[in-house]
Amino acid sequence: MDPAAPSRPRLSRRKRLLIAFLAVFLLPVAIAAGTMAYRGGPTHWWNWDRRVTSQMPAAAGHPQARIMVLAGRTRGWKGAIAVHTWIVVKGENEPAWRRYDVTRWGNPVRMNWWPPDLWFGERGTVVADISGPRAQALIPRIDAAIKSYSEDYRIWPGPNSNTFVAGVLRAVPELGVALPPTAVGRDFRPWPYAGLTDSGTGIEANLWGLLGVKLGWVEGVEINVLGLVAGLDLREPGVKLPGYGRIGPHLTATAATKDGR
């Protein structure tokens, strides 16, 4: 090497952190939005496939108690990065499913405004599915958490639909459920927080859902920046990216779904 040749300037630590932030948080969002645009753009609230019908069995044919948490992509451009989540429960020998959502329409919690497994022309993705005596023992606490929910609605950073579901799960940590990283608003709290994660299996620090970190067995390793979450899943190895959510096999969810049928 020619000693007289000028050396390349090294990137400062600040620039390296900025590049890392852009690569981990903004690049996946840009790709997700670009993919949505390539496929024709977002699906709007009034334009959904009415041919899609529920596949949930009749409650009478499923005598066991059951708790389900489901998720579906939101409408509009925010669907590139966010999902809507809801809860479905049925006590032992109850004659009907009970579905609970929070949206900007209806105050504060809506019951059975959609079939249990549908969300604007799409079937929801199962986040958790618990049946039998364990579900029966936990349903009263879920019902109590739903009944006590009285927050206003705000799309971002919350409280929104995902804040509601996260709050219910937080009240029943024995469920061992973590909402997907694309459930924007799940980390919203009206005050700064430092303590146990929602499942009680780790620790977190959080500033109003806008900035936070988590380390737990159920939640994995997560960094939250303005509601966008990146990290690693420890329980079932996978990667979490904004816009895409969790990338990797869902062994537990698959098994739970089969047991619940």
VOGU-3710 file (C-alpha; in Angstrom, 3 decimals, decimal comma):
1> mdpaapsrpr> 0,000/0,000/0,000  1,256/3,429/-0,908  1,897/5,259/2,396  1,167/8,510/0,616  -2,306/7,365/-0,440  -5,073/9,034/1,566  -6,803/6,707/4,031  -10,567/6,266/3,959  -12,248/8,116/6,771  -13,816/5,828/9,361
11> lsrrkrllia> -17,497/6,110/10,036  -18,239/7,664/13,374  -20,142/5,691/15,980  -23,139/7,953/15,455  -23,186/7,227/11,726  -22,855/3,483/12,313  -25,786/3,571/14,731  -27,830/5,562/12,225  -27,084/3,055/9,461  -27,987/0,168/11,760
21> flavfllpva> -31,253/1,886/12,708  -32,160/2,478/9,069  -31,360/-1,122/8,145  -33,239/-2,751/11,029  -36,223/-0,438/11,497  -36,878/1,575/8,344  -35,730/-0,691/5,524  -38,214/-3,500/6,371  -41,021/-0,936/6,581  -40,062/0,511/3,188
31> iaagtmayrg> -39,965/-2,963/1,640  -43,330/-3,903/3,180  -44,918/-0,682/1,890  -43,352/-1,175/-1,530  -44,654/-4,737/-1,680  -48,141/-3,516/-0,792  -47,956/-0,855/-3,507  -46,766/-3,428/-6,071  -49,763/-5,625/-5,240  -52,169/-2,798/-5,920
41> gpthwwnwdr> -52,055/-0,762/-2,743  -53,865/-1,110/0,557  -57,308/-2,597/1,080  -59,688/-0,013/2,455  -62,352/-0,520/5,099  -65,227/-0,450/2,618  -63,570/-2,710/0,052  -63,282/-6,198/1,520  -63,975/-9,697/0,198  -67,487/-10,591/1,302
51> rvtsqmpaaa> -67,107/-14,118/-0,054  -64,851/-15,099/2,852  -66,868/-16,861/5,552  -66,134/-18,065/9,064  -64,560/-21,474/9,571  -65,074/-21,589/13,323  -67,072/-24,627/14,421  -70,390/-24,105/16,178  -69,827/-23,487/19,875  -72,275/-26,264/20,708
61> ghpqarimvl> -69,995/-28,724/18,938  -67,029/-27,676/21,078  -68,112/-28,212/24,704  -64,708/-27,481/26,236  -63,761/-24,003/27,366  -61,537/-22,174/24,908  -59,520/-18,963/24,742  -58,181/-17,631/21,441  -56,171/-14,560/20,525  -56,188/-13,685/16,824
71> agrtrgwkga> -54,664/-11,021/14,596  -55,441/-9,566/11,179  -53,814/-6,833/9,089  -55,299/-3,390/9,527  -56,682/-1,530/6,533  -55,137/1,396/4,694  -51,415/2,015/4,432  -50,880/1,273/8,111  -51,578/-2,343/7,209  -47,997/-2,448/5,904
81> iavhtwivvk> -46,718/-2,339/9,473  -49,594/-3,118/11,832  -52,143/-5,758/12,766  -55,389/-5,589/14,732  -55,813/-8,161/17,504  -58,873/-9,496/19,301  -59,928/-12,076/21,885  -62,411/-14,949/21,562  -63,588/-16,923/24,590  -66,144/-19,626/25,366
91> genepawrry> -66,695/-21,165/28,762  -67,378/-24,859/29,212  -70,726/-25,774/27,598  -71,452/-22,146/26,700  -73,742/-22,047/23,644  -71,899/-19,280/21,752  -68,488/-17,764/21,117  -67,783/-14,333/22,598  -65,495/-12,076/20,584  -64,105/-8,815/21,995
101> dvtrwgnpvr> -62,491/-5,944/20,033  -61,659/-2,324/20,610  -61,826/-0,010/17,594  -62,350/3,674/16,976  -66,029/2,791/16,402  -67,893/1,775/19,542  -66,971/2,654/23,075  -65,035/1,130/24,613  -65,264/-2,629/23,867  -67,331/-4,229/21,101
111> mnwwppdlwf> -68,690/-7,748/21,402  -69,441/-10,036/18,440  -69,413/-7,345/15,769  -67,574/-9,807/13,509  -67,600/-13,619/13,415  -64,966/-15,050/15,805  -62,264/-15,689/13,200  -62,831/-12,943/10,605  -61,507/-9,429/10,134  -62,731/-7,442/7,114
121> gergtvvadi> -62,756/-10,310/4,629  -59,742/-12,167/6,013  -59,395/-15,031/8,446  -57,365/-14,106/11,485  -53,991/-15,593/12,305  -54,018/-17,560/15,545  -51,677/-16,042/18,138  -52,786/-18,297/21,013  -55,312/-21,112/21,429  -55,953/-22,665/24,834
131> sgpraqalip> -58,653/-25,226/25,611  -59,956/-27,336/28,467  -59,730/-26,929/32,255  -56,868/-24,420/32,027  -58,966/-22,150/29,820  -62,001/-22,553/32,073  -59,981/-21,479/35,114  -58,662/-18,342/33,387  -61,813/-17,101/31,631  -63,291/-15,360/34,731
141> ridaaiksys> -60,140/-13,244/35,037  -60,258/-12,438/31,312  -63,900/-11,412/31,652  -63,032/-9,190/34,623  -60,193/-7,489/32,708  -62,477/-6,869/29,722  -65,233/-5,471/31,919  -62,841/-3,056/33,643  -61,340/-1,681/30,409  -62,367/1,948/29,895
151> edyriwpgpn> -59,569/3,638/27,918  -60,179/6,137/25,121  -59,037/5,269/21,587  -56,029/6,715/19,802  -54,422/5,033/16,795  -50,840/5,846/17,798  -49,094/5,333/20,112  -52,203/4,130/21,930  -54,404/3,195/23,625  -55,824/1,297/20,662
161> sntfvagvlr> -57,109/-2,190/19,826  -53,783/-3,827/20,626  -53,446/-1,901/23,883  -56,736/-3,483/24,947  -55,674/-7,050/24,163  -52,252/-6,530/25,751  -53,943/-5,224/28,876  -56,127/-8,312/29,130  -53,130/-10,603/28,639  -51,227/-8,581/31,229
171> avpelgvalp> -54,007/-9,294/33,726  -53,640/-13,043/33,088  -49,876/-13,698/32,719  -50,467/-17,449/33,117  -51,586/-17,461/29,488  -47,925/-17,042/28,506  -48,878/-15,112/25,366  -46,937/-12,358/23,608  -48,692/-10,328/20,919  -46,883/-10,159/17,569
181> ptavgrdfrp> -44,371/-7,322/17,174  -46,639/-5,819/14,496  -49,382/-5,260/17,101  -48,516/-1,566/17,255  -49,871/-0,067/20,470  -49,471/-3,216/22,574  -46,653/-1,577/24,571  -48,498/1,656/25,292  -48,784/2,608/28,942  -49,941/6,022/30,176
191> wpyagltdsg> -46,774/6,347/32,265  -43,088/5,304/32,085  -42,705/1,701/33,173  -39,894/-0,519/34,407  -40,602/-4,006/35,712  -41,746/-7,440/34,649  -42,894/-8,138/31,098  -46,564/-8,907/30,485  -45,973/-12,665/30,817  -43,936/-12,245/33,988
201> tgieanlwgl> -41,061/-14,166/32,404  -38,681/-11,240/31,903  -38,054/-7,541/32,403  -38,771/-4,435/30,375  -38,385/-0,681/30,384  -40,848/1,405/28,420  -41,578/5,084/27,779  -45,256/5,411/26,777  -44,887/2,724/24,112  -42,597/4,999/22,096
211> lgvklgwveg> -39,240/3,679/23,258  -38,522/0,477/25,128  -36,592/-2,740/25,555  -37,664/-6,216/26,667  -35,849/-9,370/27,640  -37,976/-12,395/28,538  -38,602/-16,035/27,777  -42,028/-15,429/26,220  -41,338/-11,981/24,750  -37,773/-12,682/23,637
221> veinvlglva> -35,403/-9,768/23,020  -37,132/-6,665/21,681  -36,279/-3,052/20,968  -39,198/-0,687/20,407  -38,648/2,608/18,600  -41,770/4,695/17,976  -43,887/1,538/18,057  -41,728/-0,337/15,545  -40,298/-3,504/17,074  -37,195/-5,486/16,142
231> gldlrepgvk> -35,636/-8,366/18,026  -35,235/-12,092/18,487  -37,598/-14,839/19,641  -35,941/-17,085/22,223  -38,691/-19,602/22,995  -39,157/-20,539/19,341  -36,092/-19,199/17,536  -36,983/-16,505/15,056  -36,362/-12,907/14,032  -38,716/-9,976/14,617
241> lpgygrigph> -38,787/-7,147/12,096  -41,023/-4,097/11,654  -43,665/-4,666/8,991  -43,022/-8,397/8,772  -43,458/-9,366/12,396  -41,947/-12,631/13,496  -40,051/-14,663/10,889  -39,600/-18,322/11,798  -41,588/-21,470/12,667  -44,494/-21,228/15,111
251> ltataatkdg> -44,243/-24,598/16,822  -46,280/-23,791/19,910  -49,085/-21,990/18,087  -49,411/-24,844/15,591  -49,689/-27,431/18,326  -52,187/-25,367/20,283  -54,375/-24,880/17,240  -54,481/-28,608/16,564  -55,352/-29,351/20,190  -58,137/-26,782/20,084
261> r> -59,975/-28,296/17,143
//
